[in-house]
Amino acid sequence: MDAITQAETDSIDPKRLAAFMAMCFGMFMAFLDIQIVSSSLSEIQAGLAASSDEIPWVQTAYLIAEVIAIPLSGFLSRALGTRTLFALSAGGFTVASFMCGLSSSMNSMIVWRAVQGFIGGGMVPTVFAAIYTMFPKSRQPAVVPIVGLIATLAPTIGPTIGGYLTEALSWHWLFFINIIPGIVVTVAALALIDFDRPDYSLFDHFDWWGLIFMAGFLGALEYVLEEGPRYDWFQDETVFYAAVVSALSAVAFFWRALTARAPIVDLRAFANRNFAIGSMFSFVLGIGLYGLTYLYPLYLAQVRGYNALMIGETLFVSGVAMFLSAPLVGRLAAKYDPRIMLIGGFLLFALGTWQMHFVTKDWDFWELFWPQVFRGIGLMASIVPVTNVALGTLEPERVKNASGLFNLMRNLGGAIGLAALTTMLNDRMDLHLQRLHDSANWSRGPRWTCWRR
């Protein structure tokens, strides 16, 4: 009798499983759209007659809006319920994607990308939280690798899919590709999600000041990290004032979060040691995940002269490595200490990154093959135990709020890592240009004279 009871407890309702798979697909779209435009920015720039200073906003607008929405999703998920929030997010994301594809000017593209990022940001933490509220504890180790695969695979293959779509159709299809899946996910969310109930009373004490301070803090910080490397950081007035706004808003936000009756974000989750450590590792993971996803296409485009399709084909190796290693990582995570998994994952990632420091202008597909394989397996072996450590030990009622903070840490890690990498690249570029200028001057005339003789 006990065995039967245990089997019933561990069983997964097929309806809930279908709902979860639909949610995963929605999260995949939100992750994919972060990087899907990265290999096709030149085509979008030409299509919208945008300047070189304007085109980065195709990504910046999305990221600024998303980083504000992610921590807010915890409150909205509790207030509206997962069903309503996810359906609104998926439906709004679909409409915004359609409008992005129809954009005929840079201004309209920026507006709709911001809407897309803000609405899409609500889907990501909701899926992470659903793992620990929808499924029995015995089934969670089998589910986490699926979400981990999506979280690491989608940004990695974004340039690949973007390259194929732009080459085969046009840049408009970078956004139109979301329409049919978005409609399906929205309908599925409305029909299948039923594992929690909304608590509309939370809106009676909605912390508007907390929201404003959080938007100022995170939005201005994301702007500084995105635009700072391009404009020499605080030498630019706009970047400097954005940094001031972010700093002042941060002070006000943390004060509000610790004193408000119902704060917009509950920071007490960080008092849990496992969550705090898991969030720290998520931050580090974000640096690696988004950093090399930026560097690889940059090298292939500017040094090797690859087009969008060729870049996508080369970067597909990491995605295949993640996909093939996901089942094995799930089994190992259920058997072994998460600390062993973390050490192994980060060592593999470090090995792939270390191999890249030998890169030359002649490196092609096969030279990049093993660094990408190690990177892909390392990311998969890291994100599964990180997620389990951070969210798997919390009480179910705290998971929704904590999931937003956990995902925010990964995104902030990515933003800070990208800013650091871009600054280093700019500084090295300036150094080498200066060396070329020093070498190409009239003082080298004697060589020319000797040659003439």
BABAVEX-494784 format. One record per residue: residue in one letter; x, z, y of N, C-alpha, C, O in turn. Coordinates in steps of 0.001 Angstrom, whole numbers, plus 500000, padded with zeros to 6 digits. Each point is the difference from the previous one (the first is absolute). Layout:
# residues N
AXZYXZYXZYXZY/...
END
This chain:
# residues 453
M500840500000498787499160500000501213500866500000501250499700499298500966/D501382501493499021500898500044501151500651498649500235500199499591501144/A500139499707497760500619498677500124499039499013500636500399499178500824/I498323500904498790498998499102500591499824500288501479499919499085500820/T500023502215499516499856500387501413501192499517500821499840499508501118/Q501367500640498310501194499558500698499993498490500208500390499518501064/A499169499733497928499940498538500114499022499581501080500252499065500761/E498592501663499295499026499671501040500550500303501387499746499261500951/T501012501834499161500587500363501292501034498982500449500093499684501186/D500693499795497854501061499061500320499522498565500151500756499145500461/S498019500580499165499506498617500064499791499572501445499738500820500880/I500385497879499341499823499428501335498717499189500023499808499108499173/D499326501195501758498758499257500164500333498554500364500693499770500991/P498829499239498230500309498594500299499603499584501424500677499184500624/K498228501380499879499569499681501356501025500478501030500309499299500964/R500212501915498809501004500528500915501305499201499901500672499766501004/L499668499827497795501206499200499825499870498677500736500947499556500650/A497888499807499255499774498739500717500058500223501507500546499178500736/A498885501942499719500056500318501429501441500184500451500390499525501067/F500396501164498120501395500244500355500796498696500052500828499821500893/M498937499280498172500719498718499999499640499180501251500855499324500572/A497880500744499841499602499309501237500704500613501206500442499282500897/M499660502048499122500714500670501086501476499610500014500585499797501064/C500011500099497753501410499592499909500197498604500571501000499733500666/F498059499385499078500123498646500534499894500001501517500700499247500679/G498417501605499855499916500119501453501291500527500589500452499516501037/M500156501488498304501275500528500466501089498940499931500863499929500875/F499094499246498079500978498916499865499933499069501209501033499589500529/M497754500079499906499854499120501165500599500642501249500682499338500783/A499054501966499397500505500693501187501525500048500000500625499771501036/F499986500526497808501455500010499902500584498602500179501008499815500681/L498344499212498701500511498628500032500092499478501422500952499305500354/D498047501034500467499949499428501339501033500584500945500155499509501119/I500562501536498457501098500502500825501118498967500060500553499734501068/Q499782499680497767501153499123499898499664498530499761500904499165500008/I497821500492499779499666498625499645500352499014501109500229498819499739/V499814501666501493500312499112501122501496499901500277500419499167500803/S500402501674498542501410500110500388500784498716499798500901499699500783/S498773499535498174500739498764499749499389498797500703500502498884499866/S498417501330500884499302498879500639499809500197501503499162499338500612/L501610501565499979499826500279501435500296498779500855499357499804501031/S501603499371498564500324498814500809498837499018500002499728499372501023/E499574500484497839498840499105499944498848500544500848499320499237500687/I500460502088499267498957500602500833500352499835501477499128499715500821/Q502138500463499513500450499852501386499726498598500510499528499818501122/A500772499187498042499748498617500412498509499721500129499570499313500927/G499630501227498131498565499744500021499290500637501177498995499476500480/L501528501666499995499357500707501111500721499785501326499619500577501019/A501419498596498970500804499751501207500471501319500614499919500203501211/A500574500685497926500446501320500444501487499978500312500744499164499488/S499675501762501355501416500123500318500702500841498940499347500645499180/S501972499347500838500757500790499037499799501499500216500161500778499061/D499492499640502150499726501413500273498610500417499531499767501171499702/E499317497879500232498627500321499620499796500045498488499228500821499505/I501448498311499763499681499835498582500223501256499170499260500196499037/P501716500681501268500120501229499186498752500873500028499817500837499116/W499321498982501883498796500811500096498992499679498896499054500760499793/V501133498129499498499148499729498845500146501115498970499029500374499341/Q502183500156500521500224501136499104499872501341500716499450500952499447/T501058499123501781500005501275500726498584500522500234499752501195499837/A499311497925500546498627500425500261499365500580498733499292501005500054/Y500969498356498820499460500488498724500556501376499665499256500897499605/L502063499270500553500655501244499605499609501169500896499807501116499516/I500074498636501791499611501073500917498600500507499663499761501206499938/A499319497854499845498627500402499690499916500689498640499264500974499839/E501483498524499191499942500587498659500546501419499977499449500865499320/V501632499384501419500628501317499957499102501063500630500132501183499686/I498960498412501195499021500940500558498864500250499012499508501122499879/A500077497816499408498849500114499097500321500789498749499121500679499470/I502104499258500040500331500616498711499747501516499994499304500476499104/P501223500303501846499692501435499960498540500317500323499473501017499549/L499868498117501233498593500208500338499105499816498780498899500548499948/S501570498680499068499168499670498839499586501235499208498932500012499388/G501907501034500616499646501204499264498718500627500527499112500363499228/F500797499761502098498784500558500614498799499094499736498928500475499625/L501256498213500574498879499072499829499521499955498551498806499840499745/S502112500298499317499613499988498594499141501208499653499060499894499212/R501264501257501380499195501196499748498658499928500720498981500445499471/A501023498991501741498775499963500802499033498912499533498800500249499882/L501707498566499855499143498867499627499826499855498495499045499374499541/G501870501199499694500008499764498564500826498758499685500106499085500816/T500474500899497993500866498885499617499249498679499974500538498971500411/R498235501049499115499219498760499878499813499320501353500305498817500145/T499200501915500834499739499415501314501292499591500694500090498906500558/L500919501979499407501253499693500682500658498762499415500452499126500741/F499606500793497932500705498869499397499237498702500211500609498958500242/A498076501089499670499217498782500232500149499519501438500161498803500237/L499787502121500730500196499621501393501403499450500228500176499027500733/S500815501590498643501382499550500166500197498612499422500583499131500648/A498931500655498129500169498695499356499228498912500740500508498896500194/G498267501416500219499213499014500736500594499678501352500091498833500380/G500320502204500359500615499767501303501320499256499894500306499146500832/F500475501177498142501270499312499775499758498516499737500753499151500478/T498212500539498773499679498606499690499615499231501264500460498879500218/V498694501731500608499593499346501248501201499791500922500156498928500586/A500690502094499542501175499891500854500956498929499487500605499279500793/S499537500608497875500855498954499424499467498616500353500764499103500357/F497926500732499541499379498719500350500258499646501460500306498852500320/M499572502129500558500217499758501416501478499721500313500307499220500902/C500602501416498356501429499697500173500266498534499670500729499315500718/G498673500209498191500196498614499607499421499017500990500477498869500100/L498498501541500639499388499121501006500663500091501369499658499238500904/S501289501686499257500608500232501317500670498731500521500701499294499275/S499061500450501993500606498827500637500937500398501132500587499138500653/S499556502158499580500917500478501039500687501262499501499525500662499077/M501596499655501547500760501174499584499230501287500291500071500953499224/N499204499081501876499255501206500363498931500338498960499862501155499598/S499383497831499969498967500255498999500621500389498663499450500837499285/M501691498566500371500678500367498761500427501471500031499828500713499011/I500724499741502107500448501389500110498820500955499860500096501011499305/V498791498672501354498816500869499937499493500113498563499749501104499515/W500102497770499811499430500034498655500980500557498974499578500596499009/R501722499220501210500970500626499104499954501524500143500150500728499018/A499638499750502225499873501438500203498747500531499302500043501050499359/V498847498229500764498762500406499317500214499995498488499577500918499297/Q501083498037500218500274499886498569500845501175499496499719500571498946/G501313499778501815500866501104499606499291501338500020500181500815499095/F499004499421501942499308501285500118498979500173498890499928501060499378/I499286497910500372498960500112498974500631500015498609499573500757499129/G501441498406500666500651499966498694500739501280499676500150500353498830/G500317500351502196500726501242499773499175501067499318500557500920499401/G498113498979500676499148500989499353499926499842498495499622500936499297/M500739497878500193499880499769498558501143500622499214499800500490498889/V501401499491501687501188500388499232499967501469499561500097500260498800/P499771500720502119499994501406499552498801500333499122500078500888499151/T498810498403501053498802500272499212500239499732498519499506500733499143/V501258498209500558500292499679498600500928501049499393499789500428498865/F501235499988501876500901501029499491499239501291499710500239500655498985/A498842499706501912499213501222499790499059499863498812499733500974499296/A499764497807500482499036499795498911500606500273498633499286500390499076/I502025499409500781500650500265498709499733501428499555499721500253498828/Y500366500676502109499955501424499662498605500599500160499804501191499761/T499230497991500641498622500491500091499062499265499033498955500537499634/M501405498247499952499146499222499097500321500234498529499106499984499154/F502173500233500543500437499993498609500400501394499520500507500807500780/P499265499477497930500464501273499438501529500055500014500663498963499992/K499878502221500030501443500195500138500794499307498893501108499517500235/S498328500436498571500712499382498884500142498490500157500881499391499393/R498246500000501427500034498547500179500787499576501246500311498821500168/Q500001502116500677500671499655501254501368499351499810500323499076500747/P500514501361498278501293499334499818499889498513499679500919499236500296/A497969500345499102499820498581499698499512499210501205500169498782500058/V499225501906500904499425499316501153500992499882501153500014498994500709/V500817502034499477500937500007501122500902498764500031500220499450501079/P500322500082497757500846498802500065499291498759500541500633499128500596/I498043500794499194499261498850500535500046500003501522500283498981500629/V499433502188499954500026500113501452501428499857500524500226499363501029/G500734501228498261501392499867500397500456498563499983500740499565500882/L498816499685498103500351498581499922499465499234501199500700499170500579/I498057501110499789499403499311501147500730500356501285500286499130500823/A500016502165499348500632500462501239501381499406500205500418499785501138/T500301499944497770501344499428500125500006498483499844500799499307500629/L498300500179498523499997498566499723499444499179501153500564498968500365/A498321501496500212499339499199501039500900499710501198500082498842500409/P500606502157500183500897499658501114501164499109499571500500499202500793/T499937500935497935501143499221499537499648498533499819500776499123500377/I498048500602499043499630498606499764499230499397501167499613498832499955/G500162501972501101499310499460501170500658498743500541499309499004500213/P502019501001500021500658498764500470499865498849499013499920498843500412/T500053501459498282499863498954498983498651499303500129499930498774500094/I499000502018499909498660499424500108499826499293501341499417498919500073/G501101501710500992499915499365501314500711498672500038499507499046500602/G501660500879498757500747498743499963499242498905499280499941498866500476/Y499477501463498376499237499012499242498785499508500797499755498796500084/L499498502127500490498789499615500732500326499122501212499333498997500252/T501699501398500488500368499235501192500492498609499629499684499024500679/E501091500885498239500547498717499579498908499089499445499979498804500291/A499109501761498907498976499188499338498812499698500894499422498917499906/L500197502023500966498803499826500824500373500089501475500368498994500607/S499542502185499967500412500238501392500061501500500213499578500769499136/W500944499655502009500111501435500257498625500666500099499896501209499793/H499056498038500517498656500586500088499584500645498676499241500969499985/W501261498486498907499601500512498689500685501300499639499656500619498993/L501305499808501808500540501342499828498905501040500173500074501088499427/F498920498583501353498891500910500291498724499606499261499256500869499545/F500484497818500329498790499563499307500003500397498524498939500117499387/I502259500093500036500077500363498588499327501346499716499661500293498853/N500146500529502191499378501315499814498479499952499930499377500988499612/I500011497894500753498547499995500228499217500232498716499218500947499923/I500975498213499076499221500144498761500323501313499288499071500720499631/P502214499629500157500266501315499394499439501156500819499524500986499438/G500531498896501894499470501066500842498513500203499826499524501135499976/I499735497775499901498553500096499780499717500659498647499132500866499890/V501617498710499081499809500558498659500297501503499996499247500777499412/V501839499634501237500363501414500048498953500808500750499665501110499587/T499817498352501503498977500704500784498741500230499177499460501106499976/V500075497850499351498801500120499169500236500978498846499140500822499683/A502039499077499696500313500895498882500062501456500453499554500894499281/A500999499346501911500074501368500518498601500580500213499746501154499654/L499361498056500908498635500466500238499259500257498699499195500927499911/A501078498250499076499238500094498755500559501023499015499246500554499200/L502067499709500843500628500753498922500512501388500381500012500900499161/I500411499286502091500603501286500368498904501056500172499085499830500805/D501019501248498439498964501049500074500539501376499623499229500870499595/F502097499344500532500576501239499479500116501115501021500502501072499664/D499054498720501576499979501097500964498851499787500978499333498966499978/R500450502011500866498891499949500947500531500213501412500967500736500194/P498401498620500802500447500182501385499636501374500533499091500660499496/D501630499756501526499713501264500685499934499693501497500969500189500736/Y497863499333499691499840499559501387500142501141500994500224499756501185/S499651501483498359500123501137500913501396500088500613500179500638501037/L500800498736498340501357500019500554500061499322501370500855500323500825/F498234498740499405499988499311501294499510500909501135500208499696501175/D499139501423498470499531500919501038501161500613500774499843500395501156/H501314499683498208501169500594500654501169499011500011501159500389499858/F498517498334500312501054498980499981500975500242501153499589500178501147/D501693499824498536501042500326500977500465498725500719500982499369499610/W498281500273501452500344498780500742501366500106500660500758499029500017/W499564502141500526501313500165500623501119499873498962501054499423500271/G498700501118498558500991499850498945500233498547499640501136499587499767/L497774499624500187500120498572499702500782499276501088500859499168499708/I498840501154501552500699499348501119501486500344499969500849499124500166/F499459502147499623501410500401499953500719499363498806501154499588500117/M498167500331498742500618499391498819500243498504500225501038499467499607/A497999499866501027500180498572500286501160499780500961500788499069499829/G499316501793501187501119499878500934501331500261499332500976499294500250/F499067501721498901501228500378499298500448498904499044501119499498500110/L498015500129498954500400499056498954500037498563500501500899499241499637/G498127500374501201499982498630500509501200499697500876500646498964499840/A499655501942501091501156499789500876501310500073499210500941499263500295/L499125501618498707501199500089499170500229498702499236501126499507499928/E497812499944499504500130498729499274500448498882500938500802499148499619/Y498680500858501603500418498990500979501492500143500311500723499005500048/V499731502213500161501418500234500301500873499508498855501021499350500226/L498578500961498544500799499611498837499987498496499776500985499442499516/E497923499896500823499911498555499812500714499234501104500712499034499726/E499102501389501514500517499243501140501354500501500494500725499262500668/G499622501986499009501261500562500479501226499179499652500800499714500891/P499391499889497843501191499215499659500089498676500739501094499522500298/R497754499885499999499996498687500645500372500088501478500559499056500559/Y499128502081500079500215500119501441501013501087500358499957500566501091/D500960499718497969501078500947500256499462501388500325500506500684500889/W498471499716498386499429501330500048499631500444501410499213499330500669/F501339501788499793499516500591501248500516499280501243499714500421501121/Q501043498498498692500356499170501150498788499243500524499978499556501148/D499012500303497995498754499339500393498996501047500458499785500997499311/E499602498786501841499090500994500578498779500251499112499575501142499824/T499864497774499618498801500166499181500285500846498768499210500877499649/V501913498866499697500380500786498827500250501460500390499614500919499277/F501031499280501865500276501365500458498714500772500261499855501140499559/Y499213498239501158498745500700500303499168500221498737499309501012499880/A500757498044499178499299500195498729500583501191499242499263500752499364/A502054499419500702500634501144499350499557501310500653499782500995499309/V500087499006502009499537501194500709498562500329499596499669501155499732/V499476497808500228498606500202499585499942500560498580499222500910499714/S501611498535499396500012500466498621500437501464499911499394500785499272/A501639499577501455500506501377499949498976500992500534499749501032499377/L499655498658501780499004500902500576498752500091499121499437501077499806/S500145497768499667498822499997499122500274500760498714499100500634499448/A502146499307500066500348500731498774499847501503500205499449500699499150/V501044499790501984499872501429500292498526500404500057499595501008499420/A499613498187501289498571500303500123499289499883498654499111500798499699/F501270498218499492499356499814498696500280501175499062499081500516499363/F502171499906500551500325501104499097499348501311500473499561500810499184/W500383499386502130499304501182500522498532499950499620499424501000499573/R499966497812500587498584499854499688499744500164498496499016500619499596/A501875498821499587499820500071498549500085501433499483499400500330498977/L501343500520501726500188501382499556499001500969500611499890501139499547/T499375498423501484499101500922500693498534499576499982499122500838500205/A500593497886499557498616499514500056499178500578498852500530500319498936/R498185499808501298499091500540498987499940499086498781500032500474498864/A499883498225501365499996499009498910500962498883500401499556498987500542/P501739501163499211500978499001500453499784498644499342499507499906498877/I500872499055501844499833498642499492500866499772498768499642499217499119/V501497501467500822500888499952498831500423501432499679500469500729500874/D499360499660497878500369501351499576501452499984499513500296499477498926/L500602501101501875501426499998499671500395501090499022501164500094499611/R497876500732499988500339501101499090500410499513498626500544500773499212/A499208497960500482500435499464498704501512500102499844500507500121498885/F500219499829502242501462500067499930500484501403499608501178500181499690/A497934500798500320500383501327499534500200500022498490500666500889499470/N498754498124499836500212499856498566501370499356499781500248498888500466/R500637501812498826501380499524499856500070498649499301500764499128500414/N498443500689498525500029498731499280499575498849500902500599498925499979/F498351501316500820499538498942500888501051499687501064500251498833500297/A500360502194500273501006499792501035501195499206499457500485499077500655/I499985501285498151501131499293499399499601498574499618500760499057500222/G498044500792499203499532498663499646499864499103501218500323498814499935/S499200501740501179499868499221501235501367499593500545500162498903500535/M500825501995499324501353499663500437500555498824499191500613499091500558/F499168500934498127500447498886499164499214498728500319500549498900499941/S498179501245500394499202498836500398500563499365501267500015498777500137/F500449502063500787500642499518501228501242499166499659500186498905500531/V500662501627498575501214499284499594499639498704499278500648498971500193/L498314501089498975499550498817499270499550498904500960500241498817499758/G499103501583501333499560499017500989501167499264500634499907498803500271/I501197501907499968501184499351500572500483498880499089500275498889500453/G499824501420498248500475498992499061499008498891499755500379498834499895/L498343501520500013498974499016499687499893498937501088500020498804499710/Y499866501633501543499797499043501084501308499462500569500030498902500555/G501059501872499308501268499566500570500531498741499365500294499031500699/L499837500965497965500537498821499323498987498863499959500391498837499909/T498317501472500157498997498943500105500169499240501315499608498838500107/Y500968501814500876500304499353501285501331499248499945500110498893500526/L500901501709498836501341499414500028500121498753499130500647499031500396/Y498744500984498434500112498848499110499488498711500658500745499021500047/P498011500937500464499533498761500645500855499614501209500206498815500262/L500290502180500473500826499705501168501285499279499583500392499009500615/Y500249501495498346501225499370499500499714498582499494500716499057500335/L498240500806498863499704498699499397499614498962501044500322498822499848/A498992501602501207499574499051501035501134499641500948500228498822500274/Q500483502177500227500981499752501050501368499594499478500712499239500655/V499665501262498170501323499680499445499924498842499003500793499061500063/R498241501018499018499882498954498989499142498829500448500060498928499398/G499140501257501653499165498910500506498806499683499129499540498858499983/Y499938502135499282498850499787499127498719499882500823499869500602501065/N499191498610498418498671499986500612499148501100499392500462500737499129/A498287499378501329499144501106499564499773499984498494499993501056499368/L499821497762500047499748499897498561501224500426499197499869500725499014/M501297498843501387501235500353499290500286501499500091500474500603499037/I499239499996502116500164501450500145499074500733499043500407500949499330/G498350498606500612499036500636499107500412499913498544499865500976499263/E500633497875500309500417499828498614501182500912499655500073500530498891/T500845499650502052501168500841499750499611501471499921500502500729499144/L498612499710501737499620501412500054499022500398498897499701501181499823/F499807497834499442499027500299498953500618500806498858499280500609499208/V502043499397500705500691500717498922499668501494500033499713500593498960/S500327500016502230499690501423500121498585500297499523499763501000499322/G499300498131501034498621500198499580499843499944498494499270500807499426/V501402498253499923499936499895498541500614501240499348499466500514499018/A501646499961501525500648501201499458499075501212500103499923500794499062/M499383499357502048499059501106500160498857499894498999499628500982499357/F499826497825500520498843499796499125500350500300498552499235500664499300/L501923498851500242500382500178498606500404501444499683499830500466498874/S500705500234502126500458501367499752498898501042500159500174501137499562/A498697498511501050498939500972500275499481500711498747499887501226500020/P499789498058498878499519500725498809501025500980499446499645501112499608/L501632498484500356501049500879499489500161501230500886500155501116499505/V499807498671501816500139501123500932498848500984499818500208501212500053/G498581498280499734498851500873499777500177500877498772499674501187500032/R500842498239498882500228500776498771501088501052500206499862501147499576/L501222498442501083501101500940500221499587501143500924500405501144499799/A498777498537501223499559501032500941499139501055499329499989501158500419/A499283498442498529499149500960499281500817500894499067499537501071499610/K501665498501500031500799500738499016501118500829500610500329501072499492/Y500255498441501591501217500616500511499776500710501335499033499736500715/D501876501156499590499991500746501255500043499018501172500835499096500003/P498281501061500996500000499071501131501330499959500753500320498998500640/R500446502075499286501305500001500668500944498996499364500778499343500692/I499151500536497966500832499013499311499587498591500393500848499137500230/M497847500634499845499499498680500400500436499655501421500411498874500279/L499494502112500613500395499761501389501484499669500107500384499063500701/I500441501699498609501439499752500046500316498609499458500769499250500600/G498626500412498253500239498680499424499521498875500900500694498999500176/G498114501166500394499452498964500869500832499767501244500303498859500349/F500065502223500319500784499843501225501420499501499714500584499293500822/L499977501075498007501322499480499641499944498494499744500893499264500420/L498063500281498893499852498556499782499831499266501316500594498943500214/F498592501623500668499811499371501314501315499977500771500335499001500636/A500410502107499306501292500059500691500976498973499428500776499398500742/L499185500398497917500883499024499380499705498591500510500915499250500342/G497795500398499706499627498681500515500396499812501451500435498919500396/T499417502138500403500376499924501411501518499903500152500495499245500837/W500245501523498351501466499952500050500514498608499633500955499512500605/Q498417499851498412500418498653499619499842499013501158500754499032500099/M498276501210500766499748499080501113501071500065501076500072499108500845/H500773501938499145500991500067501061501152499018499755500868499843500858/F499147499494497973500968498950499735499505498623500468500701499004499825/V498115500932500760499367498719500318500886499146500905500661500506500907/T499335498188498824500689499026500843499002498905500362498854500009499549/K501594499066501257499115498909500427499669499043498851499124499147500145/D501563500984498721499793499090498871499082500573498935499706499317499019/W499833501915501143499140500603498978498678499251499912499366499702501013/D500230500001497750498760499274499763499122500802499045500143501218499895/F498952498102499411499008500671499165500645500921498974499602501160499890/W501386498357499354500545500786498896500869501141500487500067501038499342/E500601498803501790500760501128500552499072501116500463500368501174499961/L498431498464500477499019500985500458499123500538498871499195500908500209/F500966498526498594499093500323498904500078501472499595498988500700500035/W502188499777499583500110501368499505499767501060501072499372501016499703/P501105498795501532499628500986501029498490500146500155499503501104500223/Q499766497791499661498549500077500125499368500659498775499022500737500128/V501531499003498684499478500641498791500164501516500084499057500747499737/F502141499704500631500236501436500109499125500618501084499495501112499844/R500332498158501252499140500510501077498565500155499511499371501030500239/G500107497949499074498618500047499540499745501118499011499026500741500136/I501851499390498859499825501069499003500190501367500654499267500942499698/G501717499167501200500244501272500676498820500459500831499669501185500009/L499684497879500698498831500355500802498859500484499114499348500995500316/M500406498305498573498924500409499107500287501366499386499105500838499896/A502144499383499697500360501272499370499986501156500991500000501161499589/S499987498545501707499999501043501027498598500349500477499664501176500144/I499523497809500101498718500262500660499027500745499088499170500765500491/V500911499029498198499070500689499093500227501515500001499046500744500225/P502179499743499533500196501457500057499824500576501400499551501137500144/V500794498099500888499814500473501368498515500269500270499642501028500574/T499509498044499008498557500171500205499469501185499212499201500782500516/N501232499357498245499544501123499176500441501345500575499227500958500011/V502000499111500459500508501249500566499237500367501265499632501159500188/A500130497862500681499383500276501297498518500323499895499533500965500605/L499720498237498631498545500128499989499448500624498726498899500552500006/G501856499366498902499477500447498715499876501495499844499305500467499098/T501349500298501759499947501468499875499079500649501032499883501225500026/L499468497990500817499100500546501019498602500222499443499605499375499016/E499649501526501625498606500182499641499221498737500369500295499383501023/P498710500214498161499266498762500250499423499893501406499971498911500573/E499568502211499994499393499937501335501021499745501100499610499678501123/R501675500455498597501037499768501008500654498629499866500794499602500853/V498874499674498074500713498756499698499701498914501023500902499255500382/K497848500640500069499644498918500917500807500073501289500551498995500449/N499517502175500136500767500162501231501496499797499734500690499340500777/A499801501229498127501426499912499695500425498572499693501136499625500292/S497990499576499133500335498619499677500325499191501257500900499160499989/G498363501097501091500293499320501258501382500357500518500742499129500452/L499606502151499484501323500435500458501108499430499116501049499593500500/F498719500380498194500987499474499057500295498527500290501162499597500043/N497806499614500152500191498580500291500581499780501388500755499053500219/L498889501827500723500574499896501344501512500189499952500736499298500693/M499728501639498499501441500240499905500726498764499484501086499679500482/R498336499624498550500636498777499490500066498931501091501020499328500156/N497892500519500596499990498989501059500976500343501117500673499116500532/L499407502171499828500954500406501033501439499783499521500864499590500775/G499383500689497948501325499721499457500343498533500108501121499644500363/G497914499497499321500226498569500127500262499577501432500886499186500261/A498336501371500679500170499636501407501356500447500539500679499243500694/I499709501984498986501286500509500475501157499252499334500995499685500653/G498874500033498050501036499240499309500169498604500575501123499537500198/L497757499789500071500075498661500595500632500036501380500792499123500346/A498862501890500447500578500118501337501509500190499916500751499386500758/A499694501474498310501439500238499844500721498746499529501074499674500506/L498346499620498528500629498783499490500079498918501076501024499334500149/T497886500500500596499989498981501053501012500323501085500670499103500513/T499446502184499844500985500397501009501419499711499519500827499493500758/M499450500830497981501323499720499448500287498504499982501107499573500328/L497904499636499291500197498550499982500270499463501403500885499167500197/N498346501316500772500197499548501381501382500384500519500671499201500653/D499747502031499051501322500453500465501119499181499363500961499630500674/R498917500088498029501028499198499333499998498564500511501054499378500129/M497764500106500158499921498649500553500685499937501363500749499064500280/D498994501930500562500646500037501314501515500116499860500746499375500753/L499713501434498271501434500168499789500666498679499607501041499635500546/H498357499663498515500607498750499538499906498897501057500903499171500117/L498017500820500642499912499029501099501078500254501039500591499064500539/Q499660502206499738501052500337500951501365499546499487500825499500500764/R499404500680497930501263499555499424500140498485500090501089499489500263/L497811499791499519500048498537500134500275499600501446500766499070500252/H498620501620500685500242499699501418501456500263500368500606499239500754/D499953501850498705501395500321500297500946498959499420501058499731500569/S498563499684498298500875499016499347499879498625500627500979499258500073/A497827500400500377499772498663500564500204500041501518499027500034500754/N502238499965499698500302499993501434501244499163500259500653499538499064/W499672500269502209501096499104500384501372500522499591500970499243499982/S499119502034499691501302500543499612500475499475498658501166500174499644/R497930499172499595500388499435498719500439498554500142500103499273499013/G500155500314502223500407498635500281501280499548499323500061498844499582/P500977501992500279501252499549499385499826499373498633500746499083499657/R498287501379499542499792499378498701499581498542500169500436499120499257/W498730500652501712499528498627500252501186499146500442500133498843499599/T500739501757501247501161499270500491500948499654498848500505498881499914/C499728502089499210500895499754498866499465498909499103500758499173499493/W497933500822500308499381499000499136500157498607500587500230499035499272/R499644500864502051500136498700500646501400499467499845500194498800499808/R500784502078500274501360499540499820500241499477498572501108499570499678/
END
